[in-house]
Amino acid sequence: MNENIDIIAMLCRRIKMARIEKNLSQQELARKAEIGIATIKRIE
C-alpha cells in the first residue's frame, strides 16, 4: 500500500515539475487538459 502512495506522490511531483518547466499556470494546464482547475490542484 505504501508503495502505491509513493508512486502516486512521485507522479504528482512530476506533473507539477513538467507544468513549471513549460511555464504553464495551473489554470492554463487545466484548460489544455480539458479538466477542472480543482483537479490540477488536487493532483499537485
N, C-alpha and C positions, 0 to 999 in steps of 0.2 A: 504493500500500500504506500509506504513512504517513497518507494522508487517512482511510482506514478506521480506523486506530488512533486518530486524533484524534476521529473520530465516536464510536467506542466509548467512549473516555475521557470525552467530553462527556456521553453518555447515562448513564454510571455516576455521574458527579458530580450530574447532575440527579435521578437516582433517590435518591441519598443526601440531597440537599437537600430533596426532597419528603417523604421519610420524617421528617427532622428537623422540618420545618415542621408536619407533622401530629402531632408529638410521639410518634412510634412508636419502639419499640426495634427492633433487627434481628429479635429473636425474634417480636415482635408482627407485623411486616411479613411474615415468613416464614409465620406461621400464617394470616394473612389471604390471602396469595397462594397458599397451599397448596403451598409448596415448602420445601425444607430450609433451615435457617439457614446451612448451609455455602454454599449457592448465593448467598444475600444477601451473605455476607462476601466471596465471590469477586467479585461484581458491584461492590461498593463498594470 
